[in-house]
């Protein structure tokens, strides 16, 4: 059985004949079946994965294989892959098969990646625990009584449990970084516009970004390098040149790092998480970096601003799922109006309906100025303050999450408590800057803890270079 460590080693082993793409796919299929109870995969693309593996083995023999040859990749179930089902883990898209591939899928396939299947997630990427999926809960492989985080819970679990080598997730307010923190993996959210959103089922269009979940920062750099860049199909994608992240990661510069005093000293922060973060700060100082406290007076406004704006965008984006065009249609409908009402009422889950209703409310005539308009103004204030800090510092450092993974059901009865799980991660999405979560030790409960680093716009190379050096102890 082949033991995957990183992409570069895998490529060398494939060329040396120590393993084959076909063997790797067979191994992944067997591992997914063996750990089916984790519920990470909704569907395994067995036939197409085997076909891709065979073609890639032939390319390796001819010396024409791409940079991701043999890399077995899972897709979050909101990323489109032509000829394959995609549902955003919702009943409303029951039986829907994508008519085209997302730009990220086309890019990884062009480099001979092997897509193994689609991964469970919170419905329409709305959640912080993967308890909102129409396909049931995803279990954390490190302790199956605990959540894996969300919304990209299946993506994080698939990497942590060695079901595939790399996964792609989406991050609207921490949906890559939070489950990465809960599972001891690396989760990267790029700058808004760095990676095309074409073919990503939208939750909140001005916040969403696709990014990788990997075992190492080096692998995140390689994947990001491949999926980044301008896309004619996405007008929000940036024309800024994509740096050679996998080479830039080797730099040994000394940086100036700010930590947010309000985050590290927050009352709700687990003492062991705080101790782990402080330990990492001391280590960074010992390596010659400057680490200083800065004030960020808007911590309490982050989550309210995020939920006012994202639910407003969600109510608009999800209006297309109406029971008329594709996906689920209620069998109880009798006319046009009841088709709309019953299909949406029966097709959407509780959390999605809550957010659609909240978003519709904040956009309504009597409340638009009080909520949505004000939310946009606060977003600007948060973004300006974040940029002000990053003018004087290379990075902003915080814990990834206030605590480790929590038990199933602990927060699900209280939406506000669940929303506060995102308190440290939403800032990067509100401001549109890149952020990464890397493992930074183990809690006394046996679960991993995460450290988050944020950088300025399109400073992914710099961010990856420091993140690669953070010790996991």
C-alpha positions in Angstrom: 0.0 0.0 0.0 1.4 3.4 -1.0 1.7 6.0 1.8 1.2 9.5 0.4 3.3 12.3 2.0 3.3 15.1 -0.5 2.8 15.8 -4.2 6.5 16.2 -5.1 7.4 12.8 -3.6 4.4 11.2 -5.3 5.5 12.5 -8.7 9.0 11.1 -8.2 7.6 7.7 -7.0 5.4 7.5 -10.1 8.3 8.2 -12.4 10.4 5.6 -10.6 7.6 3.0 -11.0 7.1 2.6 -7.2 3.4 3.0 -7.7 0.9 3.8 -10.5 -2.1 6.0 -11.0 -4.3 3.0 -11.4 -3.1 1.5 -8.1 -3.6 4.9 -6.3 -7.2 5.1 -7.5 -7.9 1.5 -6.5 -6.4 2.3 -3.1 -8.5 5.4 -2.7 -11.7 3.6 -3.7 -10.9 0.9 -1.1 -10.2 3.4 1.6 -13.4 5.3 1.0 -15.4 2.1 1.2 -13.6 1.0 4.4 -14.4 4.4 6.0 -17.8 4.9 4.5 -19.2 5.5 8.0 -17.4 8.8 8.1 -19.8 10.0 5.4 -17.2 12.2 3.7 -18.0 11.2 0.2 -21.5 11.5 -1.3 -20.5 9.8 -4.5 -17.3 8.1 -5.8 -16.7 8.7 -9.5 -15.3 5.2 -9.9 -15.6 4.8 -13.7 -14.2 8.2 -14.7 -11.4 8.1 -12.1 -10.2 4.7 -13.4 -10.3 6.0 -16.9 -8.3 9.1 -16.0 -5.8 6.9 -14.1 -5.2 4.7 -17.1 -4.6 7.6 -19.4 -2.3 9.3 -16.9 -0.2 6.1 -16.5 0.3 6.1 -20.3 1.3 9.8 -20.2 3.9 9.1 -17.4 5.4 6.3 -19.6 5.6 8.8 -22.5 7.0 11.6 -20.3 4.1 13.9 -21.0 2.3 13.9 -17.7 1.2 17.1 -16.0 2.2 18.5 -12.6 -0.7 16.8 -10.8 -0.3 13.3 -12.4 -1.5 10.7 -10.0 -2.8 13.2 -7.4 -6.2 11.9 -6.3 -8.5 14.9 -5.6 -12.0 15.2 -4.1 -14.4 18.0 -4.9 -16.7 19.7 -2.5 -20.2 19.1 -3.6 -20.7 22.6 -4.9 -18.0 22.6 -7.5 -19.2 21.6 -11.0 -17.7 18.7 -13.0 -19.2 18.1 -16.4 -21.2 14.8 -16.7 -21.2 14.3 -13.0 -23.8 15.0 -10.3 -23.5 18.1 -8.1 -26.1 19.0 -5.4 -24.5 21.4 -2.8 -25.6 18.7 -0.4 -29.2 19.7 -0.9 -32.4 17.9 -1.8 -33.4 20.8 -4.0 -30.7 19.7 -6.6 -31.7 16.1 -6.4 -30.5 14.2 -9.5 -28.9 17.2 -11.2 -26.0 16.5 -13.4 -23.6 19.4 -14.4 -23.6 20.5 -18.0 -20.1 22.0 -17.7 -17.0 21.9 -15.6 -15.9 24.7 -13.3 -12.7 26.5 -14.2 -10.8 25.0 -11.3 -11.8 21.5 -12.4 -10.6 22.2 -16.0 -7.3 23.5 -14.6 -6.5 20.5 -12.4 -7.6 18.0 -15.1 -5.3 19.8 -17.6 -2.4 18.9 -15.2 -3.6 15.3 -15.0 -5.2 15.3 -11.6 -7.6 12.4 -10.9 -11.0 13.5 -9.5 -12.2 10.7 -7.3 -15.6 12.0 -6.2 -17.8 14.6 -4.6 -17.6 15.5 -0.9 -20.3 16.1 1.7 -20.7 19.6 3.0 -23.2 21.8 4.8 -26.1 22.5 2.5 -25.2 25.3 0.1 -22.1 25.8 2.2 -24.1 27.2 5.0 -22.8 25.9 8.3 -19.8 25.4 10.7 -20.2 21.8 11.6 -21.4 19.8 8.6 -24.6 19.0 10.5 -26.7 20.7 7.8 -26.3 18.3 4.9 -29.2 16.5 3.3 -26.9 13.5 3.2 -26.3 13.4 7.0 -23.4 14.3 9.3 -19.7 13.9 8.4 -17.7 12.4 11.3 -14.4 13.7 12.5 -11.9 10.8 12.0 -9.9 11.9 15.0 -12.9 11.4 17.3 -16.1 10.3 15.7 -18.3 11.9 18.4 -17.1 15.3 17.3 -17.9 17.5 14.3 -15.3 18.0 11.5 -16.2 21.6 11.0 -17.9 23.2 8.1 -19.0 23.9 5.6 -16.2 21.9 3.8 -16.3 19.2 6.4 -16.2 16.3 3.9 -13.2 17.9 2.2 -11.2 18.2 5.4 -12.1 14.7 6.5 -11.1 13.1 3.2 -7.6 14.5 3.6 -7.3 13.8 7.3 -8.5 10.2 6.9 -6.3 9.5 3.9 -9.2 8.9 1.5 -7.6 11.1 -1.1 -4.5 13.2 -1.5 -5.9 16.7 -1.8 -9.4 18.3 -1.8 -11.0 21.5 -3.1 -13.4 23.4 -0.9 -15.0 26.8 -0.8 -14.6 29.4 1.8 -17.3 32.1 2.4 -16.5 32.9 6.0 -14.1 30.2 7.1 -15.5 27.1 5.5 -12.0 25.9 4.4 -10.0 27.1 7.4 -12.3 26.1 10.3 -12.6 22.4 9.2 -8.9 22.4 8.5 -8.3 23.5 12.1 -10.7 20.9 13.5 -9.0 18.0 11.5 -5.3 19.0 11.7 -5.0 19.8 8.0 -3.9 22.9 6.1 -6.7 25.1 4.7 -6.1 28.0 2.4 -8.5 30.8 1.3 -7.0 32.9 -1.5 -7.5 36.6 -2.1 -11.0 37.3 -3.5 -10.6 37.1 -7.3 -7.4 35.1 -7.3 -9.2 31.9 -8.2 -12.2 31.8 -10.6 -15.6 31.1 -9.1 -17.0 30.0 -12.5 -18.7 26.7 -11.8 -19.0 27.2 -8.1 -22.6 27.0 -6.9 -22.9 30.5 -5.3 -23.7 31.1 -1.6 -22.6 34.8 -1.3 -20.9 36.0 -4.4 -18.8 38.8 -3.0 -17.4 36.5 -0.3 -17.0 33.0 -1.9 -13.6 31.7 -2.8 -12.4 28.2 -3.9 -9.2 26.9 -2.2 -7.3 23.7 -1.3 -7.3 21.5 1.8 -4.0 19.6 2.0 -1.6 17.7 4.3 1.2 20.3 3.8 1.6 23.9 3.0 3.9 22.9 0.1 1.0 21.0 -1.5 -1.4 24.0 -0.9 1.2 26.2 -2.8 1.3 23.8 -5.8 -2.5 23.5 -6.0 -3.0 27.2 -5.6 -0.5 27.9 -8.4 -2.4 25.7 -10.8 -6.0 26.9 -10.0 -5.3 30.7 -9.8 -5.5 33.2 -12.6 -7.7 35.3 -14.8 -10.8 33.7 -16.3 -12.9 35.2 -19.0 -16.0 33.4 -17.5 -15.6 35.3 -14.2 -15.5 39.1 -14.3 -14.4 39.2 -10.6 -11.2 37.2 -11.3 -8.0 39.2 -11.2 -5.6 39.7 -14.1 -2.7 40.1 -11.6 0.1 37.7 -12.5 0.1 34.4 -10.6 3.4 34.0 -8.7 5.4 30.8 -8.5 4.1 30.0 -5.1 5.9 26.6 -4.9 9.3 28.3 -5.4 8.5 31.4 -3.3 7.8 29.2 -0.3 11.5 28.6 0.1 12.3 32.2 1.0 13.8 32.8 4.5 12.8 36.5 5.1 12.1 37.9 8.5 8.6 39.4 8.9 6.7 41.8 11.0 3.6 40.1 12.4 0.6 41.7 14.2 -1.6 39.7 16.5 -5.1 41.0 17.2 -5.2 41.7 20.9 -9.0 41.3 21.1 -8.8 37.8 19.5 -6.0 36.4 21.7 -7.5 37.9 24.8 -11.1 37.1 24.0 -13.1 35.7 27.0 -14.5 32.8 25.0 -11.1 31.5 23.8 -10.1 28.1 25.0 -7.1 28.5 27.4 -5.2 25.8 25.7 -5.8 27.3 22.3 -4.5 30.6 23.7 -1.5 28.9 25.2 -0.7 27.3 21.8 -1.0 30.5 19.9 1.2 32.4 22.5 3.8 29.5 22.2 3.8 30.0 18.4 4.3 33.7 18.8 7.3 33.1 21.0 8.7 30.6 18.5 8.3 33.2 15.7 10.2 35.8 17.8 13.0 33.2 18.4 13.3 32.9 14.6 14.0 36.6 14.2 10.5 37.8 13.3 8.8 40.8 15.0 5.5 40.0 16.7 3.5 42.9 18.2 0.0 43.3 19.6 -2.4 45.6 17.7 -5.9 46.7 18.6 -8.8 45.7 16.4 -11.9 47.4 17.9 -14.4 45.8 15.5 -14.3 42.1 16.6 -17.9 42.2 17.9 -19.1 43.5 14.5 -17.5 40.9 12.3 -20.1 38.1 12.7 -23.2 40.4 12.5 -21.8 42.2 9.4 -21.0 38.9 7.8 -24.4 37.3 8.3 -26.4 40.4 7.3 -24.5 40.6 4.0 -24.1 36.9 3.1 -27.7 36.1 3.8 -28.8 39.0 1.6 -26.7 37.6 -1.2 -27.9 34.1 -0.5 -31.5 35.1 -0.8 -30.8 36.4 -4.3 -28.5 33.6 -5.4 -30.8 30.8 -4.2 -33.9 32.2 -5.9 -33.1 30.2 -9.0 -33.8 27.0 -7.2 -37.5 27.1 -7.6 -38.7 23.6 -8.6 -39.3 24.7 -12.2 -36.0 24.5 -14.1 -34.0 21.7 -12.6 -33.6 19.5 -9.5 -36.3 18.7 -7.0 -40.0 19.4 -7.7 -42.6 18.7 -5.0 -45.1 15.9 -5.8 -47.7 17.8 -3.7 -47.8 20.8 -6.0 -51.0 21.5 -7.8 -50.4 24.7 -9.7 -47.7 27.3 -10.4 -47.7 29.0 -7.0 -47.8 25.8 -5.0 -44.9 24.4 -7.2 -42.7 27.3 -6.1 -43.8 27.2 -2.4 -43.8 23.5 -1.8 -40.7 22.7 -3.8 -38.6 25.3 -1.9 -40.2 24.4 1.5 -39.6 20.7 1.0 -36.3 21.0 -0.9 -34.3 23.3 1.3 -33.1 22.4 4.8 -33.8 24.3 8.0 -30.6 26.4 8.1 -30.8 27.4 4.4 -34.4 28.5 4.8 -33.4 30.5 7.9 -30.7 32.3 5.9 -32.9 32.9 2.9 -35.6 34.4 5.1 -33.1 36.5 7.0 -31.6 37.8 3.8 -34.9 38.6 2.3 -35.8 40.5 5.5 -32.6 42.6 5.4 -33.2 43.5 1.8 -36.9 44.4 2.2 -38.1 48.0 1.7 -38.5 48.9 5.3 -35.2 47.4 6.5 -32.7 47.8 3.7 -31.1 51.0 5.1 -31.2 49.8 8.7 -29.5 46.5 7.9 -28.0 45.8 4.4 -26.9 49.4 3.7 -25.4 49.7 7.2 -23.8 46.3 6.8 -22.0 47.5 3.7 -20.7 50.6 5.5 -19.4 48.5 8.4 -17.7 46.2 5.9 -15.8 49.1 4.5 -14.8 50.2 8.0 -13.5 46.6 8.8 -11.7 46.4 5.5 -10.0 49.8 6.0 -8.9 48.9 9.5 -7.5 45.6 8.3 -5.6 47.2 5.4 -4.3 49.9 7.8 -2.8 47.1 10.0 -1.3 45.4 6.9 0.4 48.6 5.8 2.5 48.4 8.9 2.8 44.6 9.2 3.3 41.7 6.9 0.8 39.5 8.6 -2.1 39.4 11.0 -2.1 36.4 13.4 -5.1 34.9 15.3 -6.3 31.5 16.4 -8.2 29.8 13.6 -11.1 29.0 15.9 -12.0 29.8 19.6 -11.7 26.1 20.5 -11.3 22.6 19.1 -14.0 20.6 17.4 -17.1 20.3 19.5 -19.5 17.4 20.0 -22.4 16.8 17.6 -25.6 18.6 18.8 -23.7 20.9 21.1 -24.3 24.1 19.1 -26.9 23.1 16.6 -29.8 24.2 18.8 -28.5 27.7 19.1 -27.8 29.4 15.7 -26.0 32.4 17.3 -23.6 30.1 19.2 -22.9 28.3 15.9 -22.4 31.5 14.0 -19.8 32.7 16.6 -17.6 29.7 15.6 -16.6 31.9 12.6 -15.6 34.9 14.7 -11.9 34.7 13.8 -12.2 33.6 10.2 -14.9 35.9 8.7 -12.5 39.0 8.8 -10.5 37.7 5.8 -13.7 37.2 3.7 -15.1 40.6 4.7 -11.8 42.3 3.7 -11.2 40.0 0.7 -7.6 39.1 1.8 -5.9 35.7 1.7 -5.8 33.6 4.9 -4.5 30.2 5.9 -5.0 27.8 8.8 -2.2 25.5 9.8 -2.0 23.0 12.6 -0.3 24.3 15.8 -0.4 21.5 18.3 -2.8 19.2 20.1 -5.3 19.9 22.8 -5.5 17.8 26.0 -8.7 16.4 24.6 -6.7 14.8 21.8 -8.0 17.2 19.0 -5.9 19.5 16.9 -5.7 23.3 17.2 -5.2 25.8 14.3 -3.3 29.0 13.8 -4.5 31.5 11.3 -2.4 33.9 9.3 -3.7 36.7 7.1 -1.8 38.8 4.6 -2.5 41.7 2.2 -4.2 41.4 -1.2 -2.5 38.9 -3.5 0.3 38.2 -1.1 -0.3 34.5 -1.2 3.4 33.7 -1.8 4.5 35.6 1.3 1.7 34.0 3.3 2.6 30.5 2.2 6.4 31.1 2.9 5.7 31.8 6.6 3.0 29.3 7.0 5.3 26.5 5.8 7.7 27.2 8.7 5.1 27.0 11.5 5.9 23.9 13.7 3.0 21.6 14.6 3.7 21.1 18.3 
